Structures are given as structure tokens and as C-alpha cells.
Amino acid sequence: MQLANQNALSSQSMKKICADSQLILQCALQNKSALKQLYKAHSIKVYHIALYRLKNKKLAEKVVRETFIEIWRIANQFNPAKERPIKWMSKITRRTAKHTQKTHNFRLINPSKNYDIIGFSPVAFSMW
């Protein structure tokens, strides 16, 4: 009985993996409906990955948006034979969160990007 349940679970998992792979491949063909379905299915997981990394709800929400934009942009690079869809999306999420974290930390250190011609920055100057 337990073995039958495990087989059924793995069969359901395989169906989900295939469905997600198809959605990503459809995104590569610029199918907006596929992106919406992918977002509905995985936005919460993506959010939790980003929140775990950033510890900031607003930044995590930004990462979710940026992640799905990136998925749309690079969907043609997805290879279902190499990796599972959720693993591929998780890597994109972590990379996006890392970039967001670096950008956010830079803004905290350097809130003004309006330098004059010689590169003077009051914030950078105050650090000396």
C-alpha cells in the first residue's frame, strides 16, 4: 500500500515537472498566459526564497517581480533535460536576490549618485 502511494506521488511529481517545463518553454515563445500560470504556481516559493535571503518583505517582493521578468527574458536558456524547473527558477531567484542585496547595500552606503564632474560625493568624502 505504501509503495503504491509513493509511486502515485512520484507520478504526480513527474506530471508537475513536465507541466512546469512546458510553461517555461512556452515563455520562451513569448506566451504571456504561460508566464501567468508559472507565476500563480511558483510566486510564493520564489517569495520565500527571496525573503529567506534578504530578510526584508519589500525587497523580497521586488525580487519576485524581477525573477519572473528574468524567467521571461531567459526562458529560451532552460533545458529540461539538465535540470528541474523549480531548481532553475530557484537559481534565478537566488541570483536576483544577491544582486538586489548588493544594490540595496550600495544605496545605504551611497544614497546620492549625483556626483559632480570631478567625482566628489559628500557621503564618500564623509567616510574618510
DSSP file (Angstrom, degrees, kcal/mol; ACC not computed):
  #  RESIDUE AA STRUCTURE BP1 BP2  ACC     N-H-->O    O-->H-N    N-H-->O    O-->H-N    TCO  KAPPA ALPHA  PHI   PSI    X-CA   Y-CA   Z-CA
    1    1 A M     >        0   0    0      0, 0.0     4,-1.8     0, 0.0     5,-0.1   0.000 360.0 360.0 360.0 -48.0    0.0    0.0    0.0
    2    2 A Q  H  >  +     0   0    0      1,-0.2     4,-2.1     2,-0.2     5,-0.1   0.887 360.0  52.6 -64.6 -39.0    2.7    2.5    1.0
    3    3 A L  H  > S+     0   0    0      1,-0.2     4,-2.3     2,-0.2    -1,-0.2   0.879 106.8  52.9 -63.1 -39.3    4.7    1.6   -2.2
    4    4 A A  H  > S+     0   0    0      1,-0.2     4,-2.2     2,-0.2    -1,-0.2   0.894 108.8  50.1 -64.0 -39.6    1.7    2.3   -4.3
    5    5 A N  H  X S+     0   0    0     -4,-1.8     4,-2.5     2,-0.2    -2,-0.2   0.893 109.6  50.7 -65.0 -40.1    1.3    5.7   -2.7
    6    6 A Q  H  X S+     0   0    0     -4,-2.1     4,-2.6     2,-0.2    -2,-0.2   0.908 110.9  48.6 -64.5 -41.1    5.0    6.5   -3.3
    7    7 A N  H  X S+     0   0    0     -4,-2.3     4,-2.1     2,-0.2    -2,-0.2   0.899 111.4  49.9 -64.4 -40.2    4.6    5.6   -7.0
    8    8 A A  H  X S+     0   0    0     -4,-2.2     4,-2.4     2,-0.2    -2,-0.2   0.905 111.3  49.8 -64.8 -40.4    1.5    7.7   -7.2
    9    9 A L  H  X S+     0   0    0     -4,-2.5     4,-2.9     2,-0.2    -2,-0.2   0.930 111.3  47.4 -63.0 -45.9    3.3   10.6   -5.6
   10   10 A S  H  X S+     0   0    0     -4,-2.6     4,-2.3     1,-0.2    -1,-0.2   0.857 111.1  52.2 -66.6 -33.0    6.3   10.3   -8.0
   11   11 A S  H  X S+     0   0    0     -4,-2.1     4,-1.9     2,-0.2    -1,-0.2   0.911 111.6  46.3 -66.7 -42.3    3.9   10.1  -10.9
   12   12 A Q  H  X S+     0   0    0     -4,-2.4     4,-2.2     2,-0.2    -2,-0.2   0.901 112.0  51.6 -65.1 -40.9    2.1   13.3   -9.8
   13   13 A S  H  X S+     0   0    0     -4,-2.9     4,-2.6     1,-0.2    -2,-0.2   0.907 108.9  50.5 -62.1 -42.0    5.5   14.9   -9.3
   14   14 A M  H  X S+     0   0    0     -4,-2.3     4,-2.5     1,-0.2    -1,-0.2   0.888 108.8  51.6 -65.1 -38.6    6.6   14.0  -12.7
   15   15 A K  H  X S+     0   0    0     -4,-1.9     4,-2.5     2,-0.2    -1,-0.2   0.909 111.1  48.4 -63.0 -41.4    3.4   15.4  -14.2
   16   16 A K  H  X S+     0   0    0     -4,-2.2     4,-2.8     2,-0.2     5,-0.2   0.913 111.3  49.7 -65.3 -43.5    4.0   18.7  -12.3
   17   17 A I  H  X S+     0   0    0     -4,-2.6     4,-2.5     2,-0.2    -2,-0.2   0.921 112.8  47.0 -61.5 -44.5    7.7   18.8  -13.5
   18   18 A C  H  X S+     0   0    0     -4,-2.5     4,-2.4     2,-0.2    -2,-0.2   0.911 112.6  49.4 -64.1 -42.1    6.6   18.2  -17.1
   19   19 A A  H  X S+     0   0    0     -4,-2.5     4,-2.1     2,-0.2    -2,-0.2   0.928 112.9  46.6 -64.0 -45.0    3.8   20.9  -16.9
   20   20 A D  H  X S+     0   0    0     -4,-2.8     4,-2.3     2,-0.2    -2,-0.2   0.894 111.0  52.6 -64.3 -39.8    6.2   23.4  -15.4
   21   21 A S  H  X S+     0   0    0     -4,-2.5     4,-2.5    -5,-0.2    -1,-0.2   0.923 109.0  50.0 -60.6 -43.8    8.8   22.6  -18.1
   22   22 A Q  H  X S+     0   0    0     -4,-2.4     4,-2.2     1,-0.2    -1,-0.2   0.886 108.6  52.7 -62.9 -38.9    6.2   23.2  -20.7
   23   23 A L  H  X S+     0   0    0     -4,-2.1     4,-1.9     2,-0.2    -1,-0.2   0.918 110.4  47.0 -63.3 -42.9    5.2   26.5  -19.2
   24   24 A I  H  X S+     0   0    0     -4,-2.3     4,-1.7     2,-0.2    -2,-0.2   0.917 111.8  50.5 -65.3 -42.3    8.8   27.7  -19.3
   25   25 A L  H  X S+     0   0    0     -4,-2.5     4,-0.6     1,-0.2    -1,-0.2   0.860 109.5  51.5 -64.1 -33.9    9.2   26.5  -22.8
   26   26 A Q  H ><>S+     0   0    0     -4,-2.2     5,-2.0     1,-0.2     3,-0.6   0.842 104.3  57.1 -69.9 -33.0    6.1   28.4  -23.7
   27   27 A C  H ><5S+     0   0    0     -4,-1.9     3,-2.1     1,-0.2    -2,-0.2   0.877  99.8  58.8 -62.4 -36.4    7.5   31.5  -22.1
   28   28 A A  H 3<5S+     0   0    0     -4,-1.7    -1,-0.2     1,-0.3    -2,-0.2   0.781 103.2  52.7 -62.3 -25.8   10.4   31.2  -24.4
   29   29 A L  T <<5S-     0   0    0     -4,-0.6    -1,-0.3    -3,-0.6    -2,-0.2   0.219 124.8-107.3 -93.1  13.2    7.9   31.5  -27.2
   30   30 A Q  T < 5 +     0   0    0     -3,-2.1     2,-0.9     1,-0.2    -3,-0.2   0.826  61.0 162.4  66.2  35.2    6.6   34.7  -25.6
   31   31 A N     >< -     0   0    0     -5,-2.0     4,-1.4     1,-0.2     3,-0.4  -0.774  21.1-169.3 -87.9 104.0    3.3   33.1  -24.3
   32   32 A K  H  > S+     0   0    0     -2,-0.9     4,-2.2     1,-0.2    -1,-0.2   0.832  84.0  59.5 -65.2 -33.5    2.1   35.5  -21.6
   33   33 A S  H  > S+     0   0    0      1,-0.2     4,-2.2     2,-0.2    -1,-0.2   0.883 103.0  52.6 -62.2 -38.4   -0.5   33.1  -20.4
   34   34 A A  H  > S+     0   0    0     -3,-0.4     4,-2.5     2,-0.2    -1,-0.2   0.896 108.0  50.8 -64.6 -40.2    2.2   30.6  -19.6
   35   35 A L  H  X S+     0   0    0     -4,-1.4     4,-2.6     2,-0.2    -2,-0.2   0.907 109.2  51.2 -64.5 -40.6    4.1   33.2  -17.6
   36   36 A K  H  X S+     0   0    0     -4,-2.2     4,-2.6     2,-0.2    -2,-0.2   0.916 111.7  47.2 -61.7 -42.7    0.9   34.0  -15.6
   37   37 A Q  H  X S+     0   0    0     -4,-2.2     4,-2.2     2,-0.2    -2,-0.2   0.904 112.1  49.5 -65.9 -40.7    0.4   30.3  -14.9
   38   38 A L  H  X S+     0   0    0     -4,-2.5     4,-2.1     2,-0.2     5,-0.2   0.904 111.2  50.4 -63.3 -41.4    4.0   29.9  -13.8
   39   39 A Y  H  X S+     0   0    0     -4,-2.6     4,-2.5     1,-0.2     5,-0.3   0.934 110.4  49.1 -61.9 -47.6    3.7   32.9  -11.6
   40   40 A K  H  < S+     0   0    0     -4,-2.6     4,-0.3     1,-0.2    -1,-0.2   0.893 115.6  44.5 -58.8 -40.4    0.5   31.5  -10.0
   41   41 A A  H  < S+     0   0    0     -4,-2.2    -1,-0.2    -5,-0.2    -2,-0.2   0.812 130.2  17.5 -75.7 -30.8    2.2   28.2   -9.4
   42   42 A H  H  X S+     0   0    0     -4,-2.1     4,-2.6    -5,-0.2     5,-0.2   0.451  88.2  98.6-128.3  -0.6    5.5   29.4   -8.0
   43   43 A S  H  X S+     0   0    0     -4,-2.5     4,-2.5     1,-0.2     5,-0.1   0.872  88.3  51.7 -62.2 -35.6    5.4   33.0   -6.9
   44   44 A I  H  > S+     0   0    0     -4,-0.3     4,-2.3    -5,-0.3    -1,-0.2   0.917 111.2  47.1 -67.3 -42.0    5.0   32.0   -3.2
   45   45 A K  H  > S+     0   0    0      2,-0.2     4,-2.1     1,-0.2    -2,-0.2   0.929 113.3  48.7 -63.0 -44.4    8.0   29.7   -3.4
   46   46 A V  H  X S+     0   0    0     -4,-2.6     4,-2.3     1,-0.2    -2,-0.2   0.908 110.2  52.4 -61.7 -42.0   10.1   32.4   -5.1
   47   47 A Y  H  X S+     0   0    0     -4,-2.5     4,-3.0    -5,-0.2    -1,-0.2   0.917 108.9  49.2 -59.8 -44.8    9.0   34.9   -2.5
   48   48 A H  H  X S+     0   0    0     -4,-2.3     4,-2.3     2,-0.2    -1,-0.2   0.866 109.9  51.0 -67.6 -35.5   10.1   32.6    0.4
   49   49 A I  H  X S+     0   0    0     -4,-2.1     4,-1.7     2,-0.2    -1,-0.2   0.941 114.4  44.2 -63.0 -46.0   13.5   32.0   -1.2
   50   50 A A  H  X S+     0   0    0     -4,-2.3     4,-2.9     1,-0.2     5,-0.3   0.904 113.3  50.3 -66.1 -42.0   14.0   35.8   -1.6
   51   51 A L  H  X S+     0   0    0     -4,-3.0     4,-2.7     1,-0.2    -1,-0.2   0.896 108.3  52.8 -64.5 -40.4   12.7   36.5    1.9
   52   52 A Y  H  < S+     0   0    0     -4,-2.3    -1,-0.2    -5,-0.2    -2,-0.2   0.902 115.8  41.0 -59.9 -41.3   15.0   33.9    3.5
   53   53 A R  H  < S+     0   0    0     -4,-1.7    -2,-0.2    -5,-0.2    -1,-0.2   0.901 127.5  29.1 -74.1 -41.8   17.9   35.6    1.7
   54   54 A L  H  < S-     0   0    0     -4,-2.9    -3,-0.2    -5,-0.1    -2,-0.2   0.732  80.3-147.6 -97.8 -25.1   17.0   39.2    2.2
   55   55 A K     <  +     0   0    0     -4,-2.7     2,-0.3    -5,-0.3    -4,-0.1   0.832  68.1 105.1  57.9  33.5   15.1   39.3    5.5
   56   56 A N     >  -     0   0    0     -6,-0.2     4,-2.4    -5,-0.2     5,-0.2  -0.935  60.7-154.8-148.0 117.5   13.1   42.2    4.0
   57   57 A K  H  > S+     0   0    0     -2,-0.3     4,-2.3     1,-0.2     5,-0.2   0.904  95.1  48.6 -63.2 -44.3    9.5   41.8    2.8
   58   58 A K  H  > S+     0   0    0      1,-0.2     4,-2.0     2,-0.2    -1,-0.2   0.916 114.1  46.0 -64.4 -42.6    9.6   44.8    0.3
   59   59 A L  H  > S+     0   0    0      2,-0.2     4,-2.4     1,-0.2    -1,-0.2   0.880 110.9  53.7 -66.9 -36.4   12.9   43.7   -1.2
   60   60 A A  H  X S+     0   0    0     -4,-2.4     4,-2.0     2,-0.2    -2,-0.2   0.899 107.7  50.6 -64.2 -39.5   11.6   40.1   -1.4
   61   61 A E  H  X S+     0   0    0     -4,-2.3     4,-2.0     2,-0.2    -1,-0.2   0.900 109.8  50.5 -63.3 -40.3    8.5   41.3   -3.3
   62   62 A K  H  X S+     0   0    0     -4,-2.0     4,-2.7     1,-0.2    -2,-0.2   0.912 108.3  52.6 -62.6 -41.8   10.8   43.2   -5.7
   63   63 A V  H  X S+     0   0    0     -4,-2.4     4,-2.9     2,-0.2    -2,-0.2   0.876 105.2  55.1 -63.2 -37.6   12.9   40.1   -6.2
   64   64 A V  H  X S+     0   0    0     -4,-2.0     4,-2.1     2,-0.2     5,-0.2   0.952 110.9  44.9 -60.4 -48.4    9.7   38.1   -7.1
   65   65 A R  H  X S+     0   0    0     -4,-2.0     4,-1.8     1,-0.2    -2,-0.2   0.948 116.1  45.9 -59.2 -48.9    8.9   40.7   -9.8
   66   66 A E  H  X S+     0   0    0     -4,-2.7     4,-2.4     1,-0.2    -1,-0.2   0.852 109.7  55.6 -64.7 -35.3   12.5   40.7  -11.1
   67   67 A T  H  X S+     0   0    0     -4,-2.9     4,-2.7     2,-0.2    -1,-0.2   0.929 109.2  45.1 -63.8 -45.5   12.7   36.9  -11.1
   68   68 A F  H  X S+     0   0    0     -4,-2.1     4,-2.0     2,-0.2    -1,-0.2   0.818 111.5  52.8 -72.8 -28.2    9.7   36.5  -13.3
   69   69 A I  H  X S+     0   0    0     -4,-1.8     4,-2.2    -5,-0.2    -1,-0.2   0.916 111.9  46.9 -65.1 -42.8   10.9   39.2  -15.6
   70   70 A E  H  X S+     0   0    0     -4,-2.4     4,-2.7     2,-0.2    -2,-0.2   0.892 109.3  53.1 -67.1 -39.8   14.2   37.3  -15.8
   71   71 A I  H  X S+     0   0    0     -4,-2.7     4,-0.8     1,-0.2    -1,-0.2   0.932 111.2  47.5 -59.2 -44.8   12.4   34.0  -16.4
   72   72 A W  H  < S+     0   0    0     -4,-2.0     3,-0.4     1,-0.2    -2,-0.2   0.905 114.0  47.9 -60.1 -42.4   10.6   35.6  -19.3
   73   73 A R  H  < S+     0   0    0     -4,-2.2     3,-0.2     1,-0.2    -2,-0.2   0.872 124.2  27.5 -70.3 -38.5   13.8   37.1  -20.7
   74   74 A I  H >< S+     0   0    0     -4,-2.7     3,-2.5     1,-0.2     4,-0.3   0.160  79.0 117.7-114.0  19.4   15.9   33.9  -20.5
   75   75 A A  G >< S+     0   0    0     -4,-0.8     3,-1.5    -3,-0.4   -47,-0.3   0.796  70.1  66.8 -57.2 -28.5   13.3   31.1  -20.8
   76   76 A N  G 3  S+     0   0    0      1,-0.3    -1,-0.3    -3,-0.2    -2,-0.1   0.647  93.8  60.3 -68.6 -12.4   15.0   30.0  -24.0
   77   77 A Q  G <  S+     0   0    0     -3,-2.5    -1,-0.3     2,-0.0     2,-0.2   0.553  78.8 110.2 -89.1  -9.3   18.0   29.0  -22.0
   78   78 A F    <   -     0   0    0     -3,-1.5     3,-0.1    -4,-0.3   -50,-0.0  -0.491  48.7-168.8 -70.6 131.4   16.0   26.5  -19.9
   79   79 A N    >>  -     0   0    0     -2,-0.2     4,-1.7     1,-0.1     3,-1.6  -0.918  10.3-165.1-122.8 103.4   16.9   22.9  -20.7
   80   80 A P  T 34 S+     0   0    0      0, 0.0    -1,-0.1     0, 0.0   -59,-0.1   0.724  89.1  61.4 -62.6 -19.5   14.5   20.4  -19.1
   81   81 A A  T 34 S+     0   0    0      1,-0.1     3,-0.1    -3,-0.1    -3,-0.0   0.751 108.4  43.3 -75.8 -23.0   17.0   17.6  -19.8
   82   82 A K  T <4 S-     0   0    0     -3,-1.6     2,-0.3     1,-0.3    -1,-0.1   0.861 123.5  -1.5 -91.3 -40.0   19.6   19.3  -17.5
   83   83 A E  S  < S-     0   0    0     -4,-1.7    -1,-0.3     4,-0.0    -4,-0.0  -0.982  71.7 -95.6-152.5 161.5   17.5   20.4  -14.5
   84   84 A R     >  -     0   0    0     -2,-0.3     4,-2.2     1,-0.1     5,-0.2  -0.429  38.1-117.0 -75.8 152.0   14.1   20.6  -13.0
   85   85 A P  H  > S+     0   0    0      0, 0.0     4,-2.8     0, 0.0     5,-0.2   0.899 112.5  50.4 -58.1 -44.4   12.1   23.8  -13.4
   86   86 A I  H  > S+     0   0    0      1,-0.2     4,-2.3     2,-0.2     5,-0.1   0.874 110.4  50.3 -66.7 -34.7   11.9   24.7   -9.7
   87   87 A K  H  > S+     0   0    0      2,-0.2     4,-2.1     1,-0.2    -1,-0.2   0.921 111.7  48.3 -66.0 -42.5   15.7   24.3   -9.4
   88   88 A W  H  X S+     0   0    0     -4,-2.2     4,-1.8     1,-0.2    -2,-0.2   0.922 114.2  45.8 -62.7 -45.2   16.2   26.5  -12.4
   89   89 A M  H  X S+     0   0    0     -4,-2.8     4,-2.4     1,-0.2    -1,-0.2   0.858 110.0  55.1 -67.6 -34.5   13.8   29.2  -11.1
   90   90 A S  H  X S+     0   0    0     -4,-2.3     4,-2.8    -5,-0.2    -1,-0.2   0.895 106.1  51.2 -64.6 -40.1   15.4   28.9   -7.6
   91   91 A K  H  X S+     0   0    0     -4,-2.1     4,-2.4     2,-0.2    -1,-0.2   0.913 110.9  48.3 -63.2 -41.8   18.8   29.7   -9.1
   92   92 A I  H  X S+     0   0    0     -4,-1.8     4,-2.5     2,-0.2    -2,-0.2   0.914 112.0  50.3 -63.5 -42.0   17.4   32.7  -10.8
   93   93 A T  H  X S+     0   0    0     -4,-2.4     4,-2.8     2,-0.2    -2,-0.2   0.928 111.3  46.9 -62.1 -46.5   15.7   33.8   -7.6
   94   94 A R  H  X S+     0   0    0     -4,-2.8     4,-2.5     2,-0.2    -1,-0.2   0.908 113.6  48.6 -63.7 -41.5   18.9   33.5   -5.6
   95   95 A R  H  X S+     0   0    0     -4,-2.4     4,-2.2     2,-0.2    -1,-0.2   0.910 113.4  47.1 -64.5 -42.0   21.0   35.3   -8.2
   96   96 A T  H  X S+     0   0    0     -4,-2.5     4,-2.6     2,-0.2    -2,-0.2   0.900 112.4  49.9 -66.3 -41.3   18.4   38.1   -8.4
   97   97 A A  H  X S+     0   0    0     -4,-2.8     4,-2.7     2,-0.2    -2,-0.2   0.903 109.9  51.0 -64.1 -41.1   18.2   38.4   -4.5
   98   98 A K  H  X S+     0   0    0     -4,-2.5     4,-2.3     2,-0.2    -2,-0.2   0.924 112.3  46.3 -62.2 -44.2   22.0   38.6   -4.4
   99   99 A H  H  X S+     0   0    0     -4,-2.2     4,-2.6     2,-0.2    -2,-0.2   0.914 113.1  49.4 -64.5 -42.6   22.1   41.4   -6.9
  100  100 A T  H  X S+     0   0    0     -4,-2.6     4,-3.0     1,-0.2    -2,-0.2   0.898 110.1  51.5 -63.0 -40.9   19.2   43.2   -5.1
  101  101 A Q  H  X S+     0   0    0     -4,-2.7     4,-2.7     2,-0.2    -1,-0.2   0.920 111.1  46.9 -63.4 -44.1   21.0   42.9   -1.8
  102  102 A K  H  X S+     0   0    0     -4,-2.3     4,-2.2     2,-0.2    -2,-0.2   0.927 114.6  47.0 -63.3 -44.5   24.2   44.3   -3.3
  103  103 A T  H  X S+     0   0    0     -4,-2.6     4,-2.1     2,-0.2    -2,-0.2   0.913 113.4  48.5 -63.1 -43.7   22.3   47.2   -4.9
  104  104 A H  H  X S+     0   0    0     -4,-3.0     4,-1.9     1,-0.2    -2,-0.2   0.917 111.6  49.0 -64.5 -43.9   20.4   47.9   -1.7
  105  105 A N  H  X S+     0   0    0     -4,-2.7     4,-2.0     1,-0.2    -1,-0.2   0.883 109.4  53.2 -63.5 -38.0   23.5   47.8    0.4
  106  106 A F  H  X S+     0   0    0     -4,-2.2     4,-3.2     1,-0.2    -1,-0.2   0.910 108.2  50.3 -61.9 -42.2   25.2   50.2   -2.0
  107  107 A R  H  < S+     0   0    0     -4,-2.1    -1,-0.2     1,-0.2    -2,-0.2   0.864 108.2  52.8 -66.1 -35.0   22.3   52.6   -1.7
  108  108 A L  H  < S+     0   0    0     -4,-1.9    -1,-0.2     1,-0.2    -2,-0.2   0.901 118.1  36.5 -65.6 -39.6   22.5   52.5    2.0
  109  109 A I  H  < S+     0   0    0     -4,-2.0    -2,-0.2     1,-0.2    -1,-0.2   0.863 132.7  28.1 -76.9 -36.7   26.2   53.4    1.9
  110  110 A N     <  +     0   0    0     -4,-3.2    -1,-0.2    -5,-0.2    -2,-0.2  -0.645  65.5 165.9-129.7  71.5   25.9   55.7   -1.0
  111  111 A P        +     0   0    0      0, 0.0     2,-0.6     0, 0.0    -1,-0.1   0.724  65.0  62.4 -67.2 -21.1   22.4   57.3   -1.1
  112  112 A S        +     0   0    0      1,-0.1    11,-0.1     2,-0.0     0, 0.0  -0.915  48.5 173.8-111.6 121.8   23.4   60.0   -3.6
  113  113 A K        +     0   0    0     -2,-0.6     2,-1.8     1,-0.1    -1,-0.1   0.374  53.9 105.6 -99.2   3.1   24.5   59.1   -7.1
  114  114 A N        +     0   0    0      5,-0.0     2,-0.2     0, 0.0    -1,-0.1  -0.542  49.2 168.7 -87.6  76.8   24.6   62.7   -8.3
  115  115 A Y        -     0   0    0     -2,-1.8     6,-0.1     1,-0.1    -2,-0.1  -0.538  31.3-120.7 -85.0 153.2   28.3   63.3   -8.3
  116  116 A D    >   -     0   0    0      4,-0.9     3,-1.8    -2,-0.2    -1,-0.1  -0.193  43.3 -80.2 -82.6-174.1   29.8   66.4   -9.9
  117  117 A I  T 3  S+     0   0    0      1,-0.3    -2,-0.1     2,-0.1    -1,-0.1   0.834 129.7  49.5 -59.5 -37.3   32.3   66.3  -12.7
  118  118 A I  T 3  S-     0   0    0      2,-0.0    -1,-0.3     1,-0.0    -3,-0.0   0.457 117.9-108.1 -86.2   2.0   35.3   65.6  -10.5
  119  119 A G    <   +     0   0    0     -3,-1.8     2,-0.3     1,-0.2    -2,-0.1   0.707  57.9 165.0  85.9  19.8   33.5   62.7   -8.8
  120  120 A F        -     0   0    0      4,-0.0    -4,-0.9     3,-0.0    -1,-0.2  -0.544  11.0-178.8 -73.1 131.5   33.0   64.4   -5.4
  121  121 A S     >  -     0   0    0     -2,-0.3     4,-3.1    -6,-0.1     5,-0.2  -0.981  24.2-150.8-131.1 120.2   30.5   62.6   -3.2
  122  122 A P  H  > S+     0   0    0      0, 0.0     4,-2.2     0, 0.0    -1,-0.1   0.870 100.7  50.2 -56.8 -36.1   29.7   64.0    0.2
  123  123 A V  H  > S+     0   0    0      2,-0.2     4,-1.0     1,-0.2   -13,-0.0   0.953 113.7  43.2 -68.3 -48.8   28.9   60.5    1.5
  124  124 A A  H >> S+     0   0    0      1,-0.2     3,-0.6     2,-0.2     4,-0.5   0.899 114.4  51.7 -63.4 -39.6   32.2   59.0    0.2
  125  125 A F  H >< S+     0   0    0     -4,-3.1     3,-1.3     1,-0.2    -1,-0.2   0.890 105.3  55.2 -64.1 -39.4   34.0   62.1    1.5
  126  126 A S  H 3< S+     0   0    0     -4,-2.2    -1,-0.2     1,-0.3    -2,-0.2   0.713  96.4  66.8 -68.2 -19.2   32.5   61.7    5.0
  127  127 A M  H <<        0   0    0     -4,-1.0    -1,-0.3    -3,-0.6    -2,-0.2   0.732 360.0 360.0 -73.2 -21.2   33.8   58.1    5.2
  128  128 A W    <<        0   0    0     -3,-1.3    -1,-0.3    -4,-0.5    -2,-0.2   0.459 360.0 360.0 -82.0 360.0   37.4   59.4    5.2
